[in-house]
Amino acid sequence: MQASWGPSVPAPGPRPLPSQRGGCLSPRTAWSGDLGGSYSARDPEGRGIRRPRACGQDGGRGAMRSPKLPGLVLGLLLLLPPLGPVGGAARFDPTWESLDARQLPAWFDQAKFGIFIHWGVFSVPSFGSEWFWWYWQKEKIPSYVDFMKNNYPPDFTYADFGPLFTAKFFDANQWADILQASGAKYVVLTSKHHEGFTLWGSEYSWNWNAVDEGPKRDIVKELAVAIRTRTDLRFGLYYSLFEWFHPLFLEDESSSFQKQQYPLSKMLPELYELVNQYQPEVLWSDGDGGAPDTYWNSTVFLAWLYNESPVRDTVVTNDRWGAGSICKHGGYYTCSDRYNPGHLLPHKWENCMTIDQFSWGYRRNAGISDYLTIEELVKQLVETVSCGGNLLMNIGPTKDGIISAIFEERLRQMGTWLKVNGEAIYDTHAWRSQNDTVTPDVWYTSKPKNKLVYAMFLKWPTSGQLFLGQPKATLGATEVELLGHGQPLQWTPLEQNGIMVELPKLTVHQMPCKWGWALALTNVT
């Protein structure tokens, strides 16, 4: 994951793929991204490696499928503007002016907190980054090259990782229960990252999907069902527009994106399939590969999504729909990975960040100090929500489908904190001041209809007195309460502006929560 070729990441090259649907091509040629050589019979741990199927070896499922429509006809249909909306709802035209005017469904701003899940074949090497294939094969970064040289046979290819992506311990119900316990209100799963491997049986990803290869399971479906039946979270999907080593994308790129072979034959049909089949309420686009939105036909697709799709009334999208669209067009803004401006923005935004500070995918070589502490995560949440944003906090499961103990602990800790302080987070609005001017690490939210302002503070003052410079209180009307404590607190006005709150004298065990606290202020301006 990287923000549409952010400054630290170069534009990628494409990945080998069959030249047309239904054609016979060696899976090694189609998927390895390497320069040749034979498959190794065993991996460094002594397990047998199953060779990707060649043509005709579909294991009961058509690995190479014939198209439902000839490519040219399909391309022409995809270029047509969408039909009129159902039920007389407002129509959105395939222009940014029209699409940007769409009101974001209210649930997203009310939710405030979601969980991002980066999972794919990159979880098998689980070394360095989810960009493993690119760094190893394209950039040839020494640490990645040495990792492969020291741990795998010389002819081992990225395709060989596919069968090792087993997901054998993946339990969608268990994941759903952990996510529910986190206090999050939506989840976003990487349905396909830049490596091109889809977590569902995509009709447009030959032998390189979770139903044909590796788990032999529809991961997207299993998690969608579990989330919708066991939790109150909204189900969302991440989708990478481009793929690193796709020959059609490479050919299009070499034409300065005058050709549109890749989006018309791969990306657009796959997106329509994904939305129609799984109905995600968050569609998190990423990876424009340096191509403009006109190459991706983004506005045509989004007009369909908002007018005709089965999720047209509730779906939210981000801003990564082509070079130049980020932080400018689309639904909510992400602007960059780990975006946290620290001040109020006029447009709804999201801070997508990851618990492992150096990778979005699981890393076996991560050290304990690489993971953000719960105190740091609570601070991220409080700062983000106070400035009008949502926090999308990422975890990376193992190749087996396990949410490792440190990720699970952080999720459950966040849920514990939100059980007490969620009132100051969910369904709140930015206040006139986002943070306090007298005491550091104090952040505000509000619920105007209830005449409530929340002051969230991350350090308990040793004096027991909390000085707040922003609230303007009224004697006899203003009330102050510590969430989770329940008793009104004494306060006195400061000489000029603000108040001083006498916090209750509590032992560590009497504290309503750890890692940060919230005051509910009634009738302040």
ZILIN-V825266 format. One record per backbone hydrogen bond with DSSP energy under -0.5 kcal/mol. NH is the residue of the N-H (numbers start at 1). CO is the residue of the C=O. If there is no record, write none. Layout:
nh	co
NH	CO
NH	CO
//
This chain:
nh	co
4	2
9	6
15	245
23	20
25	23
30	26
31	27
32	28
43	47
46	43
49	41
50	48
57	54
58	56
61	58
63	61
65	63
74	70
75	71
76	72
77	73
78	74
79	75
80	76
80	77
86	307
88	85
89	86
93	91
95	93
99	95
100	96
101	98
102	99
108	105
109	105
110	106
111	107
112	108
113	111
114	391
115	186
116	393
117	188
118	395
119	117
123	120
124	121
125	121
126	122
129	127
132	129
135	131
136	132
137	133
138	133
138	134
139	134
140	134
141	135
144	141
145	141
146	142
147	143
148	144
149	145
150	146
151	147
152	148
156	153
158	32
160	157
161	158
162	158
162	159
163	159
164	161
165	161
165	162
166	164
167	399
169	400
170	167
170	400
175	171
176	172
177	173
178	174
179	175
180	176
181	177
182	178
182	179
183	180
184	179
185	113
186	113
187	234
188	115
189	236
190	117
191	189
191	238
192	238
193	197
196	193
198	208
199	191
202	200
205	202
207	63
208	205
210	198
213	209
215	165
215	213
216	210
216	213
217	210
219	199
219	217
220	199
222	218
223	219
224	220
225	221
226	222
227	223
228	224
229	225
230	226
231	227
234	185
236	187
237	282
238	189
239	284
240	192
241	239
241	286
242	287
244	194
245	14
246	243
247	15
247	245
250	246
251	247
252	248
253	249
254	250
255	251
255	252
256	253
257	252
258	255
264	260
265	261
266	262
267	262
268	263
270	266
271	267
272	268
273	269
274	270
275	271
276	272
277	273
278	274
279	275
281	235
282	235
283	316
284	237
284	282
285	283
286	239
291	288
295	292
296	292
297	293
298	293
301	297
302	298
303	299
304	300
305	301
306	302
307	303
308	304
309	304
312	309
314	311
315	311
316	281
318	283
321	319
323	291
325	322
326	322
328	325
329	325
331	318
332	317
333	348
336	334
338	352
339	336
345	387
349	388
350	333
351	390
352	350
353	351
353	392
355	394
357	355
357	370
359	356
362	397
364	126
365	126
366	363
370	367
371	368
372	355
377	373
378	374
379	375
380	376
381	377
382	378
383	379
384	380
385	381
386	382
387	383
388	385
389	384
390	349
391	112
392	351
392	390
393	114
393	391
394	353
395	116
398	402
399	123
401	398
404	402
408	404
409	405
410	406
411	407
412	408
413	409
414	410
415	411
416	412
417	413
418	414
419	415
420	416
420	417
421	417
422	418
424	421
425	422
426	422
427	110
428	425
429	446
436	442
440	438
442	439
443	456
444	434
445	454
446	429
447	452
450	447
451	448
452	447
453	521
454	445
455	519
456	443
456	454
457	455
457	517
458	441
461	459
464	461
466	501
467	465
468	466
468	499
469	467
473	471
477	474
478	474
479	522
481	520
482	487
483	481
483	518
485	482
486	482
489	480
492	500
494	498
498	471
499	468
500	492
501	466
502	490
503	464
503	501
506	504
510	507
511	507
511	508
517	457
519	455
520	481
521	453
521	519
522	479
522	520
523	451
525	472
//
